[in-house]
């Protein structure tokens, strides 16, 4: 485990790369809303209020009238104009997390219109079967396919949005229905998504995002454990390369923690600490055949995932249970999609019902 002081040091390494306009960039310089929000969440855990405030102001400033954000911005200028659904949905996770950690109702209320517009954008791109396509392009045309990792993250965002709505007394039942439909597709219809199975994210994200829990989740993680986990180092980013990455490893830690598998979660978290730099930042990855950091960069999103994993394991903040507690609880009617399967409520699955 890393200490509270080490967590703060890592969060400060994120604040150090924040741009003057409040955006938190990738190493190559662009900003996208998803990674930006993850970095804000990590700084929230560490109590870095001023950088977090500037980061949420950046989000409000760059949200478009349809509720989306440009896919990439550089220097505050959009460079890729499509609007990714998972980017928009994650803003709800960030705002709910901020509320849990800080209890700052004023910030939550001020952010609510932004969250509503974002999740309405997301829900508007759900297909009849239940998956949510990955983007609306620069011309406003919906994509023709969905991504499993993205939809898993969207599921979490929708659940967080429902909690925000209920807390603020402004229920949004269509978000809950969208989340139920999406969870069913994630659990029962792999054919709904483009094949990205060489990426470890497509393996564990249905668990991380709360759509798959209980016995099915344990079986899912065990099925590809040997494919992706490299003992002593972390997990591979892709199945066919000798390359472990810190962010993916910490996300798997969060998924394991959500299932109550603390032993493997703690082991993996400790295994990836070889990526820690003396300044508290983290190298993105390690190419273990060539024994070199690859790419040769220390990324804010890796530091952020590490902070969130450390918080989940050690309970440093009131938001430590964000990924653990976000699973849906309702049974979805299979008649809506015509299949024979019903998504089992997480409690029932854990009890073997």
KOLTIPA-711586 format. One line per 3 residues: number of its first residue (from 1); their letters; for each residue z, y, x of N, C-alpha, C. Coordinates in steps of 0.1 Angstrom, whole numbers, plus 5000, padded with zeros to 4 digits. Atoms other than C-alpha are relative to their C-alpha. Example, Ala and Ser with C-alpha at 12.3 -4.5 7.8 and 13.67 -1.06 7.14 Angstrom:
! residues 2
1	as	5000/4988/5009/5078/4955/5123/5000/5012/5009 | 5000/4989/4991/5071/4989/5137/5008/5011/4992 .
This chain:
! residues 353
1	xxx	5000/4988/5009/5000/5000/5000/5000/5012/5009 | 4999/4987/4993/4996/5036/5011/5011/5009/4992 | 4989/4992/5006/5024/5061/5005/4995/5011/4992 .
4	xxx	5004/4988/5007/5025/5090/4982/4995/5011/5009 | 5004/4990/4991/5022/5113/5012/4985/4997/5005 | 5013/5003/4996/4991/5094/5023/4990/5002/4989 .
7	xxx	5009/4997/5011/4976/5097/4988/4997/5015/4999 | 5003/4985/5000/4980/5135/4989/4991/5003/5012 | 5009/4997/4988/4964/5135/5024/4986/4997/4996 .
10	xxx	5014/5004/5003/4934/5117/5010/4994/5009/4989 | 5004/4990/5010/4932/5140/4980/4996/5013/5006 | 5003/4987/4992/4933/5170/5004/4986/4999/5007 .
13	xxx	5013/5001/4993/4903/5155/5022/4988/5002/4990 | 5010/4997/5011/4884/5157/4988/4999/5015/4998 | 5000/4986/5002/4895/5193/4983/4993/5007/5012 .
16	xxx	5006/4994/4989/4882/5201/5018/4985/5000/4999 | 5015/5000/5001/4846/5192/5008/4996/5007/4987 | 5004/4994/5012/4847/5210/4975/4993/5013/5003 .
19	xxx	5008/4989/4998/4821/5237/4973/5006/5013/4994 | 4994/4987/5005/4828/5274/4966/4999/5001/4985 | 5001/4998/5014/4815/5271/4931/5008/4989/4992 .
22	xxx	4991/5010/5007/4839/5242/4923/4995/4986/5000 | 5006/5013/5000/4815/5213/4926/5005/4991/5012 | 4996/5009/4990/4825/5182/4946/4988/4991/5004 .
25	xxx	5013/5006/4997/4794/5169/4964/5001/4986/5006 | 5003/5011/4992/4781/5137/4977/4998/5004/5015 | 5002/4996/4987/4778/5136/5015/4987/5007/5003 .
28	xxx	5012/4993/4998/4742/5147/5013/4999/5013/4993 | 4999/4986/5005/4752/5178/4994/4998/5002/4985 | 5001/4997/5014/4743/5173/4957/5012/4996/4992 .
31	xxx	4988/5003/5008/4768/5171/4929/4994/4993/4987 | 5003/5006/5014/4766/5148/4898/5014/5000/4993 | 4988/4998/5008/4791/5150/4870/5009/4988/5001 .
34	xxx	4991/5012/4999/4804/5114/4873/5009/5000/5012 | 4992/5000/4988/4814/5115/4909/5009/5012/5001 | 4992/4988/5000/4826/5150/4905/5013/4998/4992 .
37	xxx	4988/5002/5008/4850/5140/4877/5009/4990/5007 | 4991/5010/4993/4863/5110/4897/5008/5007/5010 | 4993/4992/4990/4872/5134/4925/5010/5009/4994 .
40	xxx	4990/4992/5006/4889/5157/4901/5012/4992/4995 | 4989/5009/5004/4910/5128/4888/5009/4997/5012 | 4992/5003/4988/4921/5119/4923/5008/5012/5004 .
43	xxx	4992/4988/4997/4931/5155/4930/5011/5003/4990 | 4989/4998/5010/4950/5156/4897/5012/4991/5003 | 4989/5009/4996/4970/5126/4908/5009/5006/5011 .
46	xxx	4993/4994/4989/4980/5145/4939/5006/5014/4997 | 4994/4987/5004/4989/5177/4920/4993/5012/5006 | 5008/4989/4994/4961/5198/4935/4994/5008/4989 .
49	xxx	5003/4993/5012/4960/5221/4905/4988/5009/5001 | 5011/4989/4999/4937/5249/4918/4987/4994/5002 | 5013/5006/4999/4909/5227/4930/4995/4993/4987 .
52	xxx	5004/5007/5012/4910/5207/4898/4996/5010/4989 | 5004/4989/5009/4909/5239/4877/4986/5005/5003 | 5014/4995/4996/4878/5251/4896/4990/4989/4997 .
55	xxx	5009/5010/5002/4863/5217/4892/4996/4998/4985 | 5003/5000/5014/4866/5217/4854/4992/5012/4995 | 5008/4988/5003/4853/5252/4853/4985/4998/5004 .
58	xxx	5014/5003/4996/4822/5239/4871/4994/4991/4989 | 5006/5009/5010/4817/5212/4845/4996/5009/4987 | 5002/4991/5012/4820/5238/4816/4988/5009/5003 .
61	xxx	5010/4991/4997/4796/5261/4834/4986/4993/5000 | 5013/5007/4999/4769/5235/4839/4996/4991/4989 | 5004/5008/5012/4770/5216/4806/4989/5007/4993 .
64	xxx	5011/4995/5007/4738/5220/4787/5002/5000/4985 | 4997/4999/5014/4735/5228/4750/5000/4987/4993 | 5000/5013/5007/4728/5192/4741/5012/4991/5004 .
67	xxx	4988/5007/4996/4761/5181/4758/4999/4993/5013 | 5002/5008/4988/4746/5166/4789/5002/5010/5013 | 5001/4992/4987/4746/5177/4826/4988/4995/5007 .
70	xxx	5011/5004/4991/4717/5177/4850/5004/4988/5009 | 4997/5012/4992/4715/5144/4869/5005/5004/5014 | 4996/4995/4987/4718/5163/4902/4999/5015/5001 .
73	xxx	5001/4986/4998/4726/5198/4912/5003/5003/5015 | 4997/4996/4986/4725/5214/4947/5001/5015/5000 | 4997/4985/5000/4740/5248/4953/5000/5006/4986 .
76	xxx	5000/4995/5013/4745/5251/4916/4987/5000/4992 | 5014/5000/5007/4708/5246/4908/4996/4986/4997 | 5004/5014/5003/4696/5215/4890/4988/4996/5008 .
79	xxx	5011/5005/4993/4673/5194/4911/4994/4987/4994 | 5005/5011/5008/4670/5164/4888/5005/5002/4986 | 4997/4994/5013/4668/5174/4851/5004/4990/4990 .
82	xxx	4996/5010/5010/4674/5141/4833/5015/5000/4998 | 4986/5000/5003/4708/5137/4816/5005/4986/4998 | 4995/5014/5001/4726/5104/4823/5012/4999/4990 .
85	xxx	4989/5002/5010/4748/5091/4795/5013/4997/5006 | 4987/5003/4994/4774/5077/4818/5007/5012/5007 | 4995/4987/4995/4778/5111/4835/5007/5007/4989 .
88	xxx	4994/4992/5011/4785/5128/4802/5013/4993/4995 | 4988/5007/5006/4809/5101/4789/5012/5000/5009 | 4989/5001/4991/4830/5101/4821/5009/5013/4999 .
91	xxx	4992/4988/5001/4841/5137/4814/5012/4998/4990 | 4989/5003/5009/4862/5124/4785/5011/4992/5007 | 4990/5008/4993/4879/5099/4808/5008/5010/5009 .
94	xxx	4993/4991/4992/4887/5128/4832/5009/5009/4993 | 4991/4991/5008/4901/5151/4805/5012/4992/4995 | 4989/5008/5005/4922/5123/4790/5010/4997/5012 .
97	xxx	4992/5003/4988/4935/5114/4825/5008/5012/5004 | 4993/4987/4997/4943/5151/4832/5012/5002/4990 | 4989/4998/5010/4963/5152/4800/5012/4990/5002 .
100	xxx	4989/5010/4997/4982/5120/4808/5009/5004/5012 | 4993/4997/4988/4991/5132/4843/5008/5013/4999 | 4994/4986/5000/4999/5169/4836/5007/5004/4987 .
103	xxx	4995/4995/5013/5007/5172/4799/4995/5014/4996 | 5004/4987/5002/4988/5204/4800/4991/5001/4987 | 5007/5000/5013/4978/5208/4763/4990/5011/5000 .
106	xxx	5010/4989/5000/4961/5241/4769/4987/4996/5006 | 5012/5005/4994/4937/5226/4793/4992/4990/4991 | 5006/5010/5009/4931/5197/4769/4993/5006/4989 .
109	xxx	5006/4993/5011/4924/5220/4740/4987/5008/5005 | 5011/4993/4995/4901/5242/4761/4988/4991/5004 | 5010/5009/4996/4882/5212/4773/4994/4992/4988 .
112	xxx	5004/5008/5011/4878/5196/4739/4986/5003/4995 | 5014/4998/5004/4845/5213/4729/4990/4994/5009 | 5008/5006/4990/4830/5202/4761/4999/4985/4998 .
115	xxx	5000/5014/5002/4841/5166/4755/4993/4996/4987 | 5007/5003/5012/4829/5166/4719/4985/5000/5001 | 5015/4999/4998/4794/5178/4729/4995/4989/5008 .
118	xxx	5004/5010/4991/4793/5153/4757/4999/4986/4993 | 4999/5013/5007/4803/5122/4736/4990/4999/4988 | 5010/5000/5011/4780/5132/4707/4986/4998/5006 .
121	xxx	5012/5003/4993/4752/5133/4732/4998/4985/5004 | 5000/5014/4996/4761/5098/4744/4998/4991/4988 | 5001/5009/5012/4766/5083/4709/4986/5001/4994 .
124	xxx	5014/4998/5006/4732/5098/4699/4989/4992/5007 | 5010/5008/4992/4715/5075/4725/5003/4985/4999 | 4997/5015/5002/4729/5042/4712/4989/4994/4991 .
127	xxx	5011/5007/5007/4703/5017/4701/5006/4992/4988 | 4995/5007/5011/4705/4997/4669/5008/4988/5003 | 4992/5012/4996/4718/4966/4688/5014/5004/5005 .
130	xxx	4987/4995/4995/4746/4987/4704/5001/5005/5014 | 5000/4994/4987/4737/4994/4740/4996/5015/5000 | 5003/4986/4999/4734/5030/4751/4990/5002/5012 .
133	xxx	5010/4999/4989/4703/5039/4771/5005/5010/5011 | 4994/4994/4989/4709/5053/4805/4998/5015/5002 | 5002/4985/4998/4694/5088/4802/4990/5005/4989 .
136	xxx	5011/4993/5007/4673/5113/4783/4993/5008/5011 | 5006/4994/4989/4647/5126/4807/4998/5015/4999 | 5001/4986/5000/4637/5161/4816/4992/5006/4988 .
139	xxx	5008/4996/5012/4613/5162/4786/5007/4997/4987 | 4992/5003/5012/4640/5151/4762/4997/4986/4995 | 5003/5013/5005/4627/5115/4759/5011/4990/5004 .
142	xxx	4990/5010/4996/4653/5087/4757/4994/4989/5009 | 5004/5012/4992/4650/5059/4783/4998/4988/4991 | 5003/5012/5008/4637/5026/4772/5010/4988/5003 .
145	xxx	4991/5011/4996/4665/5005/4788/5014/5006/5003 | 4986/4997/4997/4703/5004/4794/5004/4993/5012 | 4994/5005/4988/4724/4997/4824/5014/4995/4997 .
148	xxx	4987/5006/5003/4754/4974/4823/5011/5007/5006 | 4989/4992/4993/4775/4993/4848/5002/5013/4992 | 4999/4987/5007/4767/5026/4831/5006/4999/4986 .
151	xxx	4994/5001/5014/4775/5013/4796/5014/4996/5001 | 4986/5003/4999/4807/4998/4808/5009/5012/5002 | 4993/4987/4997/4818/5032/4821/5000/5009/4987 .
154	xxx	5001/4992/5013/4806/5048/4788/5010/4995/4990 | 4990/5005/5009/4828/5024/4769/5014/5006/5003 | 4987/4994/4996/4858/5037/4788/5000/5015/4995 .
157	xxx	5000/4986/5004/4847/5073/4781/5002/5002/4985 | 4999/4999/5015/4843/5067/4744/5015/4997/4995 | 4986/5003/5003/4878/5051/4742/5009/5012/5003 .
160	xxx	4992/4988/4997/4893/5081/4760/4997/5011/4991 | 5003/4990/5009/4875/5104/4737/5007/4998/4987 | 4993/5003/5012/4890/5086/4707/5014/5004/5001 .
163	xxx	4986/4997/4998/4924/5090/4721/5002/5015/5001 | 4999/4986/5000/4918/5127/4728/4999/5006/4986 | 5002/4996/5013/4905/5132/4693/5012/4998/4991 .
166	xxx	4988/5003/5008/4935/5116/4677/5012/5009/5004 | 4989/4992/4995/4959/5135/4699/4999/5014/4995 | 5003/4986/5004/4943/5168/4690/4999/5002/4984 .
169	xxx	5001/4999/5014/4941/5160/4653/4986/5002/4995 | 5014/4998/5003/4903/5160/4652/4993/4986/5001 | 5005/5014/4998/4894/5123/4646/4984/5000/5000 .
172	xxx	5014/5002/4999/4859/5112/4656/4997/4985/4998 | 5002/5015/5002/4854/5077/4640/4987/4995/5004 | 5013/5005/4995/4818/5075/4650/5000/4996/5014 .
175	xxx	4998/5004/4986/4829/5073/4686/5006/4987/5001 | 4993/5013/4999/4852/5044/4679/4990/4989/4995 | 5010/5010/5004/4824/5026/4660/4990/4998/5012 .
178	xxx	5009/5002/4989/4801/5033/4689/5006/4992/5012 | 4994/5008/4989/4826/5019/4714/5002/4985/4996 | 4999/5014/5004/4832/4988/4693/4986/4993/5001 .
181	xxx	5014/5006/4999/4794/4981/4691/4996/4998/5014 | 5003/5001/4986/4790/4988/4728/5008/4988/5006 | 4992/5010/4994/4819/4965/4737/4995/4986/4997 .
184	xxx	5006/5012/5004/4803/4937/4717/4988/4996/5008 | 5012/5003/4992/4770/4940/4735/5003/4997/5014 | 4996/5002/4986/4787/4942/4769/5006/4986/5001 .
187	xxx	4993/5013/4999/4807/4910/4761/4991/4988/4997 | 5008/5011/5006/4780/4890/4743/4985/5000/5003 | 5015/4999/4999/4745/4902/4751/4995/5006/5014 .
190	xxx	5005/4995/4987/4736/4904/4788/4986/5003/5000 | 5014/4997/5001/4700/4904/4778/4997/5015/4996 | 5002/4986/5005/4705/4940/4765/4998/5009/5012 .
193	xxx	5000/4991/4988/4706/4954/4801/4990/4996/5011 | 5009/5002/4989/4683/4958/4830/5007/4991/5010 | 4993/5009/4990/4690/4931/4857/5003/5007/5013 .
196	xxx	4995/4994/4987/4710/4947/4885/5011/4991/5006 | 4989/5009/4997/4730/4916/4892/5003/4999/5015 | 4997/5000/4985/4727/4919/4930/5011/5010/5003 .
199	xxx	4989/4990/4998/4751/4949/4927/5013/4995/4995 | 4986/5004/5004/4788/4941/4926/5005/5007/4988 | 4996/4992/5012/4793/4969/4900/4997/4993/4987 .
202	xxx	5004/5007/5013/4774/4949/4874/5009/4987/4998 | 4991/5012/5001/4799/4920/4881/5013/5004/4993 | 4987/4997/5004/4832/4937/4876/5002/5012/4990 .
205	xxx	4998/4988/5009/4825/4969/4855/5003/4997/4986 | 4996/5002/5014/4827/4953/4821/5015/4998/4998 | 4985/5001/5000/4864/4945/4830/5006/5014/5003 .
208	xxx	4995/4987/4997/4870/4979/4846/4999/5010/4988 | 5002/4991/5011/4856/4998/4816/5007/4996/4987 | 4992/5004/5012/4878/4978/4791/4992/4992/4990 .
211	xxx	5008/5007/5011/4850/4960/4772/5003/4985/5000 | 4997/5015/4999/4859/4925/4785/5014/4999/5006 | 4987/5002/4996/4895/4915/4789/5004/4985/4997 .
214	xxx	4994/5013/5003/4917/4884/4787/4993/4988/5007 | 5005/5012/4993/4904/4849/4795/4985/5002/5004 | 5014/4998/4997/4867/4860/4794/4999/5008/5013 .
217	xxx	5001/4991/4988/4874/4887/4820/5004/4992/5013 | 4996/5008/4989/4892/4862/4843/4989/4991/5004 | 5011/5009/4997/4863/4838/4841/4989/5008/5006 .
220	xxx	5011/4992/4995/4838/4866/4847/5003/5003/5015 | 4997/4996/4986/4856/4877/4879/5000/4988/5009 | 5000/5012/4992/4861/4842/4892/4986/4994/5003 .
223	xxx	5013/5005/4998/4825/4833/4887/4992/5005/5012 | 5008/4995/4988/4811/4856/4914/5010/5005/5011 | 4990/4996/4990/4843/4860/4935/4994/4997/5014 .
226	xxx	5005/5004/4986/4828/4841/4965/4988/5007/5004 | 5013/4993/4997/4795/4860/4962/5003/5013/5006 | 4998/4986/4997/4810/4894/4966/5012/5003/5009 .
229	xxx	4988/4997/4992/4844/4892/4982/5000/4995/5014 | 5000/5004/4986/4846/4892/5020/5015/5001/5004 | 4986/5000/4997/4882/4882/5029/5003/5009/5012 .
232	xxx	4996/4991/4989/4899/4908/5051/4993/5013/5001 | 5008/4988/4999/4873/4935/5046/4998/5007/4987 | 5003/4993/5013/4867/4942/5009/4989/4993/4993 .
235	xxx	5011/5007/5008/4837/4935/4986/4987/5006/5004 | 5014/4996/4997/4800/4937/4992/4995/5010/4989 | 5006/4991/5010/4781/4965/4975/4989/4992/4993 .
238	xxx	5011/5009/5006/4751/4941/4970/5002/4986/5006 | 4997/5014/4996/4752/4904/4972/4992/4995/5012 | 5008/5005/4990/4725/4900/4998/5000/5008/5013 .
241	xxx	4999/4992/4988/4737/4924/5025/5014/4999/5006 | 4986/5001/4993/4766/4921/5051/5006/5014/5001 | 4996/4986/5001/4780/4954/5039/5011/5001/4989 .
244	xxx	4989/4998/5009/4814/4961/5023/5001/5015/4998 | 4998/4986/5004/4821/4994/5005/5014/5002/4994 | 4987/4997/5005/4854/5011/4998/5001/5003/4986 .
247	xxx	4999/4996/5014/4847/5025/4964/4999/4988/4991 | 5001/5012/5009/4835/4992/4949/5013/4991/5002 | 4988/5008/4998/4865/4974/4965/5011/5006/4991 .
250	xxx	4989/4994/5008/4889/4999/4949/4998/4999/4985 | 5003/5001/5015/4872/4997/4915/5004/4985/4996 | 4996/5014/5004/4876/4959/4916/5016/4999/5000 .
253	xxx	4985/5000/5000/4913/4965/4925/5005/5005/4987 | 4996/4995/5013/4916/4986/4893/4997/4990/4989 | 5003/5011/5010/4899/4958/4873/5010/4989/5000 .
256	xxx	4990/5011/4998/4923/4932/4887/5013/5005/4995 | 4987/4995/5005/4953/4954/4880/5000/5001/4985 | 5000/4999/5015/4941/4959/4844/5002/4986/4994 .
259	xxx	4998/5013/5005/4942/4921/4840/5014/4994/5004 | 4987/5004/4995/4977/4919/4856/4999/4991/5012 | 5002/5008/4988/4963/4902/4887/5004/5008/5012 .
262	xxx	4996/4990/4990/4984/4923/4911/4999/4994/5014 | 5001/5007/4986/4984/4897/4940/4986/5003/5006 | 5014/4998/4995/4946/4898/4944/4997/5015/5002 .
265	xxx	5003/4986/4999/4945/4935/4937/5007/5006/5012 | 4993/4995/4988/4971/4943/4964/4993/4996/5013 | 5006/5005/4988/4954/4921/4989/4987/5007/5003 .
268	xxx	5012/4993/4998/4920/4937/4984/5002/5014/5004 | 4997/4986/4997/4935/4972/4985/5004/5001/5015 | 4996/5000/4986/4951/4964/5018/4988/4997/5009 .
271	xxx	5012/5004/4992/4919/4947/5031/4991/5012/5003 | 5010/4990/4997/4898/4979/5027/5006/5012/5008 | 4994/4989/4993/4923/5001/5046/4994/5002/5014 .
274	xxx	5007/4998/4988/4902/4996/5077/4990/5011/5000 | 5010/4989/5002/4879/5023/5063/5007/5013/5000 | 4992/4988/5000/4907/5049/5064/4998/5008/5013 .
277	xxx	5001/4992/4988/4901/5078/5088/5014/5007/5002 | 4987/4994/4997/4930/5096/5105/5003/5012/4992 | 4998/4988/5009/4925/5127/5083/5002/4997/4986 .
280	xxx	4998/5004/5014/4930/5107/5051/4988/4997/4993 | 5012/5004/5006/4894/5104/5042/4996/4986/5002 | 5004/5014/4999/4875/5071/5039/4985/4999/5003 .
283	xxx	5014/5003/4998/4843/5058/5054/4995/4993/4987 | 5006/5006/5012/4819/5048/5027/4999/4984/5001 | 5001/5014/4999/4813/5013/5040/5000/4995/5015 .
286	xxx	5000/5007/4987/4812/4988/5069/4990/4989/5000 | 5010/5011/4999/4782/4967/5080/5006/4990/5010 | 4992/5009/4992/4801/4937/5093/4992/4991/5009 .
289	xxx	5009/5007/4990/4771/4920/5110/4998/5008/5012 | 5002/4991/4988/4764/4950/5132/5013/5007/5004 | 4987/4994/4998/4801/4961/5131/4999/5015/5002 .
292	xxx	5002/4986/5000/4792/4997/5123/5003/5006/4986 | 4998/4993/5012/4802/5022/5096/4986/5003/4994 | 5013/4997/5006/4772/5024/5072/5002/5003/4985 .
295	xxx	5006/4990/4992/4762/5048/5061/5010/5008/5008 | 4990/4993/4991/4778/5070/5088/5005/5012/4993 | 4995/4989/5008/4797/5092/5064/5013/4996/4994 .
298	xxx	4988/5001/5008/4830/5097/5047/4998/5007/4987 | 5004/4995/5013/4825/5102/5010/5012/5004/4991 | 4990/4997/5009/4846/5120/4985/5003/4990/4989 .
301	xxx	4998/5009/5010/4840/5094/4959/5007/4987/5004 | 4992/5012/4994/4854/5066/4982/5014/5004/5001 | 4986/4995/4999/4885/5087/4988/5006/5000/4985 .
304	xxx	4995/4999/5014/4888/5093/4950/5003/4986/4994 | 4997/5013/5005/4885/5056/4941/5012/4994/5007 | 4989/5005/4993/4911/5048/4967/5013/5006/4994 .
307	xxx	4988/4994/5006/4936/5073/4952/5003/4994/4987 | 4997/5005/5013/4931/5060/4917/5005/4986/5001 | 4995/5014/4999/4936/5024/4929/5015/5000/5005 .
310	xxx	4986/4999/4995/4968/5034/4948/5009/5004/4989 | 4991/4995/5012/4981/5052/4917/5002/4988/4991 | 4999/5011/5009/4974/5022/4895/5010/4989/5005 .
313	xxx	4991/5010/4994/4993/4999/4919/5014/5004/5002 | 4987/4995/4996/5022/5021/4928/5006/5009/4989 | 4994/4992/5011/5026/5043/4896/5004/5014/5005 .
316	xxx	4997/4987/4994/5025/5076/4915/4999/5011/4989 | 5002/4990/5010/5014/5095/4883/5001/4994/4986 | 4999/5005/5014/5017/5093/4845/4986/4995/4996 .
319	xxx	5014/5006/5004/4979/5084/4845/4997/4987/5007 | 5002/5013/4993/4984/5052/4865/4995/4989/4992 | 5004/5010/5009/4977/5031/4835/4986/5002/4993 .
322	xxx	5012/4996/5006/4944/5047/4826/4990/4989/4998 | 5009/5011/5000/4922/5017/4834/5006/4988/4993 | 4993/5011/5005/4948/4992/4823/5001/5001/4985 .
325	xxx	4996/4999/5015/4954/5006/4788/4988/5004/4991 | 5011/4994/5008/4919/5016/4777/4992/4990/4992 | 5008/5010/5007/4906/4983/4763/5001/5002/4985 .
328	xxx	5001/4999/5015/4895/4983/4726/5008/4988/4994 | 4992/5010/5007/4915/4963/4701/4994/4995/4987 | 5005/5004/5013/4892/4959/4671/4990/4989/5001 .
331	xxx	5010/5011/5001/4871/4929/4661/4987/5006/4995 | 5013/4995/5004/4834/4937/4658/4993/4990/4991 | 5007/5009/5010/4815/4923/4628/4986/4996/5006 .
334	xxx	5012/5005/4994/4787/4901/4643/4988/5002/4991 | 5012/4998/5009/4765/4907/4612/4993/5012/5004 | 5007/4988/4996/4757/4941/4626/4989/4998/5010 .
337	xxx	5011/5003/4991/4737/4926/4654/4994/4987/4998 | 5006/5013/5004/4731/4892/4639/5003/4988/5009 | 4997/5011/4991/4747/4871/4666/5012/4992/4994 .
340	xxx	4989/5008/5005/4773/4844/4661/5014/5003/5006 | 4988/4997/4992/4799/4858/4685/5008/5011/4995 | 4991/4989/5003/4829/4879/4677/5008/5004/5012 .
343	xxx	4992/4996/4989/4846/4899/4704/5015/4998/4997 | 4986/5003/5003/4882/4887/4706/5008/5011/5005 | 4991/4990/4996/4909/4913/4707/5007/4997/5013 .
346	xxx	4994/5003/4987/4924/4916/4742/5013/4992/4999 | 4986/5006/5001/4959/4906/4730/4998/4985/4996 | 5002/5013/5004/4945/4875/4713/4995/4991/5011 .
349	xxx	5005/5007/4989/4925/4865/4743/5010/4996/5010 | 4989/5003/4990/4955/4868/4766/5010/4989/4995 | 4991/5010/5006/4975/4846/4742/4993/4987/4997 .
352	xx	5007/5012/5002/4948/4820/4741/4996/4997/4986 | 5003/5002/5014/4940/4825/4704/4985/5000/4998 .
